Amino acid sequence: MKLSIKAAMFSGIVFPGAGYFLVDKKRRGIISLIATVSILIFIMIDIFHRANIIAEKIVFGIIPYDIAIIREQILLTPGNISPETLGNLSLVIGLIWIVSIVDGYYLGRGIEAKS
């Protein structure tokens, strides 16, 4: 398999920026990795916060153990991060992912052309 395809597939399937390690651009790979993991940590903290609030309401009998009501509570429970910010963070992860796929592909093509 060509290096360009491998780099694009690694970034697309394994993790954003993973393809950079195949084309010997470790700094870019580390930056992509750190940025993605940092954003995911912020998102997960917000998810755990919301889940904790809903779980406490269920335990104390404030809301019944009904999946439809719990789903509604997921949408209504305020988190640490606004919904707009969560959307923007998700877009940033998507952009990092797309850029790393395309960039890894073109960097791989450059290496293939030199060989």
C-alpha positions in Angstrom: 0.0 0.0 0.0 1.2 3.5 -0.8 2.5 5.6 2.0 0.1 8.4 1.1 -2.9 6.1 1.5 -1.6 4.6 4.7 -1.0 8.1 6.3 -4.5 9.2 5.3 -6.1 6.0 6.6 -4.2 6.1 9.9 -5.4 9.7 10.4 -8.9 8.8 9.4 -9.3 5.5 11.2 -6.9 5.3 14.1 -6.8 8.9 15.5 -6.6 12.4 14.1 -2.9 13.0 13.2 -1.8 9.4 13.5 -0.7 9.5 9.9 1.9 12.1 10.6 3.9 9.6 12.5 4.2 7.5 9.3 5.5 10.4 7.2 8.0 11.4 9.9 6.2 14.6 11.0 6.1 13.8 14.6 5.6 17.4 15.8 2.5 17.8 13.8 1.3 14.4 15.0 1.9 15.4 18.6 0.1 18.7 18.2 -2.9 17.0 16.6 -2.9 14.4 19.3 -2.7 16.9 22.2 -5.3 19.2 20.7 -7.8 16.4 20.1 -7.3 14.8 23.5 -7.6 18.1 25.3 -10.9 18.9 23.5 -12.2 15.4 24.3 -11.3 15.8 27.9 -13.3 19.1 28.1 -16.3 17.4 26.4 -16.0 14.3 28.7 -15.9 16.5 31.9 -19.1 18.1 30.7 -20.8 14.8 30.0 -19.8 13.4 33.4 -21.1 16.5 35.1 -24.5 16.2 33.4 -24.7 12.4 34.0 -23.9 13.0 37.7 -26.8 15.5 38.0 -29.2 13.1 36.3 -28.1 10.1 38.3 -28.6 12.0 41.5 -32.1 13.0 40.4 -32.9 9.3 39.7 -31.5 8.1 43.0 -33.4 10.7 45.0 -36.6 9.9 43.1 -36.9 13.4 41.5 -37.2 11.8 38.1 -38.5 8.3 37.4 -36.5 5.5 35.9 -38.0 6.0 32.4 -35.7 6.2 29.3 -37.9 8.8 27.6 -37.7 11.1 30.7 -34.0 10.5 31.1 -33.4 11.3 27.5 -35.3 14.6 27.9 -33.3 15.4 31.0 -30.1 14.9 29.1 -31.2 17.6 26.7 -32.4 19.9 29.5 -29.7 19.5 32.1 -27.2 22.4 32.0 -23.6 21.6 31.8 -20.3 23.4 32.5 -20.0 24.2 28.8 -22.7 25.9 26.7 -24.2 23.9 23.9 -22.7 26.4 21.4 -19.2 25.9 22.8 -19.7 22.1 22.7 -20.7 22.4 19.0 -17.7 24.5 18.3 -15.3 22.1 20.0 -16.8 19.3 18.0 -16.2 21.3 14.8 -12.6 21.9 15.8 -12.1 18.1 16.3 -13.7 17.5 12.9 -11.4 20.1 11.3 -8.3 18.6 12.9 -9.4 15.2 11.6 -10.0 16.4 8.0 -6.8 18.5 7.9 -4.7 15.6 9.2 -6.2 13.2 6.7 -5.6 15.5 3.7 -2.2 16.8 4.9 -1.0 13.2 5.7 -2.0 12.1 2.2 -0.2 15.0 0.5 2.9 14.6 2.7 2.9 10.9 1.8 2.6 11.7 -1.9 5.6 14.1 -1.6 7.7 11.3 -0.1 6.6 8.9 -2.7 7.6 11.3 -5.5 11.1 11.6 -4.0 11.6 7.9 -4.0 
